[in-house]
Amino acid sequence: MELQWIIVKTGDTLPRIASAYRMTNALLCALNPEATAQPYLLAGQMLRVMPGTGRRYAVPPGETVQETAERFALSEEQLRESNPEISKVKDWGGCCINIPQAGGKTIVNIEGEYGYRELIRDIQRLEARYSCVKSGEIGTSVMGKTLPYVRIGHGPRHIHVNASVHANEWLTTPVLMRFIEEYAEAYSLDSLWHSYDPQRWMQETTLWAVPMVNPDGVELVQEGVVNHHKYASELLAWNGGRPHFTHWKANIRGVDLNDQFPAHWDEEVARRSVFSPGPRDYAGTAPLTEPEAQALAQWTQEHAFAAVVSLHSQGQEIYWNYRDLEPRESAPLSRKLAKASGYKAIKLGGSDAGYKDWFIQAFGKPGFTVEVGLGVNPLPVEQFDDICVEVGMLLAELLSHGEREAGASG
């Protein structure tokens, strides 16, 4: 493969470019050491790329195309589509072929990073493919991005799940979206999702997801304040002059959205002792000053949710209580969710003003903060598949909880 030059566009990042050109991050960085030294890419700068072909495989004599496909957990159709120059040849023995990624037909994938544009694109694709998936919006962010919701199911029991409340916890968004895709696919095929029945979920529950509560913050973490960012000077000042924002949790005004809810907000402010905008822990000047928190609170008030889940990272823990205001079912339900996911149910103290805190206080229904994965935020994308399984099993158990309770009482 020959070395090529490309021009960086707004929104490009090194992981996204590496993914697009089927290169490793290490190779892209080695070819562009000056770009690697920058905190973020600048629109208009030029990068060296060496497009790759991904995995290659030398087909041994006598191995059929179907056997090759099965070896790599692919369909024969997928394999032939990835090798158009020999797609109609019957015997591939002795050929060197391209091996696409397994699950290449799934809509929700991480192509380097997963941000707001990827989310909007995937919602549109899911709606186009699956009639059971519907979307809308709950409001807008500080910078005017719509805050989309995704709905699946039409049952009387309503469940809500949100993700990416904290900016550098953006991996929670594709995790939630992947579960919705797998649910929709299993339902459309009239098949089980693992041992669970999506047909019953559809009839008995309605799942409302807000996959990215903090899109401005996610964009900041991934793309920085280069390319004429509207709040560049303020953000750099709030960040102590540091040009990197990978540690940023707050929204674009430096307010931590999970400290914004009217549940003993004053005590949380006193505990945090952070009184000005910054990367984390600043609760604002009052509860619900930020449009993202306002939208989520108002939207929650408009729905009679039986339970809510807020996905965060990291720790593999489930927080289920709030000042002894949670209903009696919360503790045993948290243990069921822990067993399904492999996470640990934790009774947490000394924390206020979070979304699940406010929900428990205001509605007296089960609310859960789920800390997915292990490590440092943003979590490495290599954890994506494992976290999808863990969170998927947790949500499946939650969606099935109502039907089991009904069955037990009947």
C-alpha positions as CSV (number, residue, x, y, z in Angstrom):
1,M,0.0,0.0,0.0
2,E,1.2,3.5,-0.9
3,L,1.5,6.4,1.5
4,Q,-1.3,9.0,0.9
5,W,-2.1,12.4,2.2
6,I,-5.5,13.4,3.6
7,I,-7.0,16.7,4.8
8,V,-8.4,16.7,8.3
9,K,-12.1,17.8,8.5
10,T,-13.9,19.2,11.6
11,G,-14.8,16.3,13.8
12,D,-11.9,14.1,12.7
13,T,-9.9,12.4,15.5
14,L,-7.0,10.1,15.2
15,P,-9.0,7.0,16.3
16,R,-11.8,7.8,13.8
17,I,-9.3,8.3,10.9
18,A,-7.4,5.1,11.9
19,S,-10.7,3.2,11.8
20,A,-11.8,4.7,8.5
21,Y,-8.5,3.7,6.8
22,R,-8.3,0.3,8.5
23,M,-5.1,1.2,10.2
24,T,-3.9,0.7,13.7
25,N,-3.7,3.8,15.9
26,A,0.0,3.0,16.5
27,L,0.7,3.1,12.7
28,L,-1.2,6.3,12.2
29,C,0.6,8.0,15.1
30,A,4.0,6.7,13.8
31,L,3.3,8.2,10.4
32,N,2.2,11.5,12.0
33,P,4.4,12.2,15.1
34,E,3.6,15.9,14.9
35,A,-0.1,15.3,15.0
36,T,0.3,12.8,17.9
37,A,2.0,15.6,19.9
38,Q,-1.0,17.9,19.5
39,P,-3.9,17.6,22.0
40,Y,-6.4,17.4,19.1
41,L,-6.4,17.5,15.3
42,L,-6.9,20.8,13.5
43,A,-9.3,21.1,10.5
44,G,-7.2,21.7,7.4
45,Q,-4.0,20.0,8.5
46,M,-2.7,17.1,6.4
47,L,-2.0,13.7,7.7
48,R,-0.1,10.7,6.2
49,V,-2.1,7.5,5.9
50,M,-1.4,4.1,4.6
51,P,-4.8,2.5,4.0
52,G,-4.9,-1.1,5.2
53,T,-7.1,-4.0,4.3
54,G,-7.8,-5.3,7.8
55,R,-7.3,-9.0,8.4
56,R,-6.0,-11.1,5.6
57,Y,-6.2,-14.9,5.2
58,A,-4.5,-17.4,2.9
59,V,-7.2,-20.0,2.1
60,P,-5.7,-23.5,2.2
61,P,-6.3,-25.8,-0.8
62,G,-9.5,-27.7,-0.4
63,E,-11.2,-25.3,2.1
64,T,-14.6,-24.2,0.9
65,V,-15.8,-20.6,1.1
66,Q,-18.5,-21.7,3.6
67,E,-15.8,-23.3,5.8
68,T,-13.7,-20.2,5.7
69,A,-16.7,-18.1,6.6
70,E,-17.5,-20.3,9.6
71,R,-13.9,-20.2,10.7
72,F,-14.3,-16.4,11.2
73,A,-17.9,-16.4,12.5
74,L,-19.2,-14.9,9.3
75,S,-21.8,-15.7,6.6
76,E,-20.7,-16.8,3.2
77,E,-22.5,-13.7,1.8
78,Q,-20.5,-11.4,4.1
79,L,-17.2,-13.0,3.0
80,R,-18.1,-12.8,-0.7
81,E,-19.2,-9.1,-0.4
82,S,-15.8,-8.3,1.1
83,N,-13.9,-9.9,-1.8
84,P,-15.8,-8.7,-4.9
85,E,-13.0,-9.5,-7.3
86,I,-13.4,-13.2,-6.6
87,S,-16.9,-13.2,-5.3
88,K,-18.2,-15.4,-8.1
89,V,-15.3,-17.8,-8.1
90,K,-16.2,-21.2,-6.6
91,D,-12.9,-22.4,-5.3
92,W,-10.8,-19.9,-3.2
93,G,-8.0,-22.4,-2.4
94,G,-4.6,-20.6,-2.6
95,C,-6.2,-17.1,-2.6
96,C,-5.3,-14.4,-0.1
97,I,-8.6,-12.8,1.0
98,N,-10.0,-9.9,3.1
99,I,-11.7,-10.9,6.3
100,P,-14.3,-8.3,7.5
101,Q,-15.1,-7.7,11.1
102,A,-17.5,-10.2,12.6
103,G,-20.9,-8.7,13.0
104,G,-20.3,-6.4,10.1
105,K,-24.0,-6.1,9.4
106,T,-24.8,-4.6,12.9
107,I,-25.7,-0.9,12.8
108,V,-24.1,0.1,16.1
109,N,-20.3,-0.2,16.0
110,I,-17.5,1.9,17.3
111,E,-15.4,3.4,14.4
112,G,-12.6,4.8,16.5
113,E,-14.8,6.8,18.7
114,Y,-18.6,7.1,19.2
115,G,-20.0,10.7,19.4
116,Y,-23.1,12.7,18.6
117,R,-22.9,12.3,14.8
118,E,-22.6,8.5,15.1
119,L,-25.6,8.5,17.5
120,I,-27.9,10.4,15.2
121,R,-26.8,8.3,12.2
122,D,-27.5,5.1,14.1
123,I,-30.9,6.2,15.4
124,Q,-31.9,6.9,11.8
125,R,-30.6,3.5,10.6
126,L,-32.3,1.6,13.4
127,E,-35.7,3.4,12.7
128,A,-35.3,2.6,8.9
129,R,-34.5,-1.1,9.6
130,Y,-36.9,-1.9,12.5
131,S,-40.5,-0.6,12.6
132,C,-40.6,-1.2,16.4
133,V,-38.0,1.5,17.0
134,K,-39.2,5.1,17.3
135,S,-37.4,8.3,18.2
136,G,-38.0,11.8,19.3
137,E,-36.3,14.5,21.4
138,I,-36.6,15.7,25.0
139,G,-34.9,19.1,24.5
140,T,-31.7,20.7,23.4
141,S,-28.2,21.1,24.8
142,V,-26.4,24.4,25.6
143,M,-25.0,24.4,22.1
144,G,-28.3,23.6,20.5
145,K,-27.9,19.9,19.8
146,T,-31.2,17.9,20.1
147,L,-31.3,15.4,22.9
148,P,-32.8,12.3,21.3
149,Y,-34.8,9.6,22.9
150,V,-35.4,6.1,21.5
151,R,-38.5,4.1,22.3
152,I,-39.1,0.4,21.8
153,G,-42.1,-1.6,23.1
154,H,-45.7,-0.6,23.7
155,G,-46.5,-2.2,27.1
156,P,-48.0,-0.6,30.1
157,R,-44.9,-0.8,32.3
158,H,-42.5,2.1,31.4
159,I,-38.7,1.8,32.0
160,H,-36.2,4.6,31.3
161,V,-32.4,4.3,30.7
162,N,-30.0,7.1,30.1
163,A,-26.3,7.3,29.2
164,S,-23.4,9.8,28.8
165,V,-24.6,12.1,31.5
166,H,-20.8,12.5,32.1
167,A,-18.8,13.6,29.1
168,N,-15.9,11.2,29.3
169,E,-18.2,8.2,29.9
170,W,-19.3,8.2,26.3
171,L,-18.8,4.5,25.9
172,T,-22.1,4.0,27.7
173,T,-24.0,5.4,24.7
174,P,-23.1,2.8,22.1
175,V,-23.5,0.1,24.8
176,L,-27.1,1.2,25.3
177,M,-27.7,1.6,21.5
178,R,-26.3,-1.9,20.9
179,F,-28.8,-3.4,23.3
180,I,-31.7,-1.6,21.6
181,E,-30.4,-3.0,18.2
182,E,-30.1,-6.5,19.5
183,Y,-33.6,-6.3,21.2
184,A,-35.1,-5.0,17.9
185,E,-33.4,-7.7,15.8
186,A,-34.5,-10.5,18.1
187,Y,-38.0,-9.2,18.2
188,S,-38.2,-8.9,14.4
189,L,-36.9,-12.4,13.9
190,D,-39.2,-13.8,16.6
191,S,-36.2,-15.3,18.4
192,L,-35.0,-15.2,22.0
193,W,-32.4,-12.8,23.2
194,H,-30.2,-15.2,25.1
195,S,-32.8,-16.9,27.3
196,Y,-35.2,-13.8,27.4
197,D,-38.3,-13.3,25.2
198,P,-38.4,-9.9,23.4
199,Q,-42.0,-10.6,22.4
200,R,-43.1,-10.4,26.0
201,W,-40.9,-7.3,26.6
202,M,-42.6,-5.6,23.6
203,Q,-46.1,-6.5,24.9
204,E,-45.5,-5.8,28.6
205,T,-43.0,-2.9,28.8
206,T,-42.1,0.3,27.0
207,L,-38.4,1.1,27.1
208,W,-37.5,4.8,26.8
209,A,-33.8,5.5,26.2
210,V,-31.9,8.8,26.2
211,P,-28.6,7.6,24.9
212,M,-26.6,10.9,25.2
213,V,-27.6,13.4,27.8
214,N,-24.4,15.5,27.5
215,P,-23.6,15.7,23.7
216,D,-21.6,19.0,24.0
217,G,-19.4,17.4,26.7
218,V,-18.9,14.2,24.7
219,E,-17.8,16.3,21.7
220,L,-15.4,18.3,23.9
221,V,-13.7,15.2,25.3
222,Q,-13.3,13.7,21.8
223,E,-12.5,16.8,19.7
224,G,-11.3,19.5,22.1
225,V,-11.7,23.3,21.6
226,V,-9.8,23.6,18.3
227,N,-11.5,24.7,15.1
228,H,-13.0,27.9,16.4
229,H,-15.0,26.4,19.3
230,K,-17.6,28.8,20.6
231,Y,-16.5,28.4,24.3
232,A,-12.8,27.9,23.7
233,S,-11.4,30.6,26.0
234,E,-13.7,29.9,28.9
235,L,-13.2,26.1,28.7
236,L,-9.4,26.5,28.6
237,A,-9.6,28.7,31.7
238,W,-11.9,26.3,33.5
239,N,-9.6,23.5,32.6
240,G,-6.6,25.2,34.2
241,G,-5.1,26.0,30.8
242,R,-4.8,22.3,29.9
243,P,-5.5,21.6,26.2
244,H,-6.6,18.0,26.8
245,F,-10.2,17.4,27.9
246,T,-10.3,13.6,28.2
247,H,-10.9,13.9,32.0
248,W,-13.9,16.3,31.5
249,K,-17.2,15.1,33.0
250,A,-19.3,18.3,33.0
251,N,-21.4,19.9,30.3
252,I,-20.0,22.7,28.1
253,R,-20.6,25.3,30.8
254,G,-18.6,23.4,33.3
255,V,-21.5,22.1,35.3
256,D,-21.7,18.5,36.4
257,L,-25.1,17.3,35.2
258,N,-25.3,14.5,37.8
259,D,-25.1,17.1,40.6
260,Q,-28.0,19.2,39.1
261,F,-31.1,17.6,40.5
262,P,-33.2,18.9,43.4
263,A,-32.4,16.1,45.9
264,H,-30.6,17.7,48.9
265,W,-28.7,19.8,46.3
266,D,-27.3,22.2,49.0
267,E,-25.7,19.4,50.9
268,E,-24.0,18.1,47.8
269,V,-22.6,21.6,47.0
270,A,-21.2,21.8,50.6
271,R,-19.8,18.3,50.3
272,R,-18.1,19.0,46.9
273,S,-16.8,22.4,47.9
274,V,-16.5,23.3,44.2
275,F,-17.9,26.8,43.6
276,S,-16.9,27.6,40.0
277,P,-17.2,25.9,36.6
278,G,-14.7,23.1,35.8
279,P,-14.2,19.6,34.6
280,R,-16.3,18.0,37.4
281,D,-18.2,18.3,40.6
282,Y,-19.5,21.9,40.1
283,A,-23.3,21.7,40.7
284,G,-24.1,25.1,39.2
285,T,-25.7,28.1,41.0
286,A,-29.0,26.2,41.6
287,P,-30.7,22.9,40.7
288,L,-31.7,22.4,37.1
289,T,-30.0,25.5,35.7
290,E,-28.6,23.5,32.7
291,P,-30.9,22.7,29.7
292,E,-29.8,19.1,29.6
293,A,-30.8,18.5,33.3
294,Q,-34.0,20.5,32.8
295,A,-35.0,18.5,29.8
296,L,-34.4,15.2,31.5
297,A,-36.2,16.2,34.7
298,Q,-39.2,17.6,32.8
299,W,-39.4,14.6,30.5
300,T,-39.2,12.2,33.5
301,Q,-42.1,14.1,35.1
302,E,-44.2,13.5,32.0
303,H,-43.8,9.7,32.1
304,A,-44.9,7.3,34.8
305,F,-41.6,5.3,34.9
306,A,-41.7,2.1,36.9
307,A,-37.9,2.2,37.2
308,V,-35.0,4.1,35.8
309,V,-31.3,3.3,35.2
310,S,-28.5,5.9,34.6
311,L,-25.4,4.3,33.0
312,H,-22.1,5.7,34.1
313,S,-18.5,4.4,34.2
314,Q,-16.6,2.8,35.8
315,G,-16.5,0.2,38.7
316,Q,-18.9,-2.6,37.8
317,E,-21.2,-1.5,40.6
318,I,-25.0,-0.8,41.0
319,Y,-26.1,1.9,43.4
320,W,-29.8,1.4,44.3
321,N,-30.6,3.4,47.4
322,Y,-31.1,7.0,48.4
323,R,-31.6,8.2,52.0
324,D,-33.9,5.2,52.8
325,L,-36.5,6.7,50.4
326,E,-36.2,3.8,48.0
327,P,-39.1,1.3,47.8
328,R,-38.8,-2.1,49.4
329,E,-38.4,-3.8,46.1
330,S,-35.2,-1.9,45.3
331,A,-32.8,-4.0,47.3
332,P,-33.9,-7.4,46.0
333,L,-34.2,-6.1,42.5
334,S,-30.6,-4.7,42.7
335,R,-29.4,-8.2,43.7
336,K,-31.2,-9.7,40.6
337,L,-29.5,-7.1,38.4
338,A,-26.2,-7.8,40.0
339,K,-26.5,-11.5,39.5
340,A,-27.5,-11.0,35.8
341,S,-24.6,-8.6,35.0
342,G,-21.9,-9.9,37.3
343,Y,-21.7,-6.4,38.9
344,K,-21.9,-5.7,42.7
345,A,-25.0,-4.1,44.3
346,I,-23.8,-1.4,46.6
347,K,-25.7,0.6,49.3
348,L,-24.2,4.0,48.9
349,G,-24.2,6.9,51.3
350,G,-22.8,10.5,51.2
351,S,-24.1,11.4,47.8
352,D,-26.9,13.7,46.7
353,A,-28.4,15.6,43.7
354,G,-27.9,12.8,41.2
355,Y,-30.6,11.8,38.7
356,K,-31.5,8.5,40.4
357,D,-31.4,10.2,43.8
358,W,-34.0,12.7,42.6
359,F,-36.1,10.0,40.9
360,I,-36.3,7.9,44.1
361,Q,-37.1,11.0,46.2
362,A,-39.7,12.4,43.9
363,F,-41.5,9.2,42.7
364,G,-40.7,6.5,45.3
365,K,-39.8,4.0,42.6
366,P,-36.6,2.0,42.0
367,G,-33.7,4.0,40.5
368,F,-30.3,2.7,39.7
369,T,-26.9,4.2,38.9
370,V,-24.9,1.5,37.1
371,E,-21.1,2.0,36.8
372,V,-20.0,-0.1,33.8
373,G,-16.6,-1.4,33.1
374,L,-13.3,-1.1,34.9
375,G,-10.4,1.4,34.4
376,V,-9.9,5.0,33.6
377,N,-12.5,7.1,31.7
378,P,-12.9,7.2,28.8
379,L,-12.8,3.4,29.0
380,P,-10.9,1.7,26.2
381,V,-13.1,0.6,23.3
382,E,-11.6,-2.9,23.8
383,Q,-14.1,-3.3,26.7
384,F,-17.1,-2.5,24.5
385,D,-18.1,-6.1,23.7
386,D,-17.8,-7.3,27.3
387,I,-19.7,-4.3,28.6
388,C,-22.5,-4.8,26.0
389,V,-23.0,-8.3,27.4
390,E,-23.0,-7.2,31.0
391,V,-25.3,-4.2,30.5
392,G,-27.5,-6.2,28.1
393,M,-28.1,-8.9,30.7
394,L,-28.9,-6.3,33.4
395,L,-31.4,-4.5,31.2
396,A,-32.9,-7.8,30.1
397,E,-33.5,-8.7,33.7
398,L,-35.0,-5.3,34.4
399,L,-37.4,-5.6,31.4
400,S,-38.4,-9.1,32.6
401,H,-38.9,-8.2,36.2
402,G,-42.5,-7.0,35.9
403,E,-43.6,-10.1,34.0
404,R,-42.1,-12.3,36.6
405,E,-43.6,-10.4,39.5
406,A,-47.0,-10.6,37.7
407,G,-46.5,-14.3,37.1
408,A,-45.6,-14.9,40.8
409,S,-48.7,-13.0,42.1
410,G,-51.0,-14.7,39.6
